[in-house]
Amino acid sequence: MDQFAWDTCGQLILGGQNRFCPNTCQRRAVWATPYYTEAEYRTDGNAGGYSVRSVGFQAGFNKQIDQKTVLGIFFGYSNPELKQDWDKVDMDDFTIGLTMGGMVTTKVEWKAVVAGGFQSYSMKRYMNPTLLGNGTFGSPFLTSDFDGNTLFASIELARPIYLDTGVLIRPLVAFESENVWQKGFSESGSIYALEFDRVHNDRTFVRTGLNAEVGARNLTLLGRAFYSHQMGGSSYSQNNIRFASGGNGFERVRGVDLERNFATFGAGGKFYLNPLRTQTVAANYDATVSAKSTSHAIVASFTQLF
C-alpha cells in the first residue's frame, strides 16, 4: 500500500510518498520487494511457544486510471518455517492480490488491498522415543503434508499534513481482516499418528498511527508508528485431533494465545536514482511487539516508473 500516494499539488505519485510536486508524466510503475521476517511467540502457560522465519518477495504493476485513482496487481512467494522444540513446519506460500487507491476529498486519501493465498505445508512432529517402547512402533518423527488458503483485506484512510519544517506526516486509520483455512490431514510414521480436522481461523483489526517523511529530492528518510487492536475473530489457533488409527471423535486442542494488541515501529529511507525520480530504491526495518510476541521485518524495494 506504500507504492502510491499524493503530493503537495494533489497529484498522484506512483512509487510511494513524496512531498514534492512531480516533474514527470509517468502513469505506470513496476516494483519488486524482497523481504526477511522473523517472529517469536512465547508460551502462554497453556501451549508452547514457537518461532517463524521467512524469506520472500512481492512484485507488482500499478497503473494510474485518472488523476485521483490508481489500480494495481501484485503476486508474491515466501517459504515460512515454523519451529517448536523438535517440531517443524515448512511452507510454500503463493499470493496474488489487487490494490486500489483514490482521494475521498482533496485532503483525504484511501487505499485498499485484497489478496488471496495458497499454502502447501510439510510438517514433521517429534515424539519422545521413550513413549515408543522398544522401537517397533515406528520412527520418532511423524510426517504429514497438507494444503491451505488465506484471504486478506484492508482499507486505509490517511490525511497528509505538510509542515513548514519540511516534514510530511500522514495520520491514518485502517481496518484489516485475515482468514486462514487448512484442509484436514493425517500423519504417518507411527501407530501414534494423529488425524487433524480442517481448520478455519479469522481475525479482524483496527490499526491507527502515522507515517512520516523528511528529506531532499534525491533522498528521503521514512518513519512510522502504529497501534493495532483485534476487534474480533479467533483469539488463538486451534485444531480438532484424534488418533489416525481410529477414535470415537475429535478432541479440540488450542494453540498459544495470539494476543489482541500490537505496537509497530519502523524506519527506513529511499533514494532516487535519476533526476526525474523514475527509478527508486528503498530499505525499511519494522519491529512489532505485544505482551507475548516480537517480530522483525527487513524490506528492500525497487520501483521503475514509465
Secondary structure, DSSP 8 states (H G I E B T S, - for coil): --SEEE-TTS-EEETS--SS-------EEEEEEEEEEEEEE---SSS--EEEEEEEEEEEEEEEEETTEEEEEEEEEE--EEEETTEEEEEEEEEEEEEEEEESSSS-EEEEEEEEEEEEEEEEEE--GGGGTTTTTEEEEEEEEEEEEEEEEEEEEE--EE-TTS-EEEEEEEEEEEEEEE--EE-EEETT-EEE--EEEEEEEEEEEEEEEEE-SSEEEEEEEEEEEEEEE-SEEEEEEEETT--SS-EEEEEEE--SEEEEEEEEEEEESSTT--EEEEEEEEEEE-SSEEEEEEEEEEEEE-
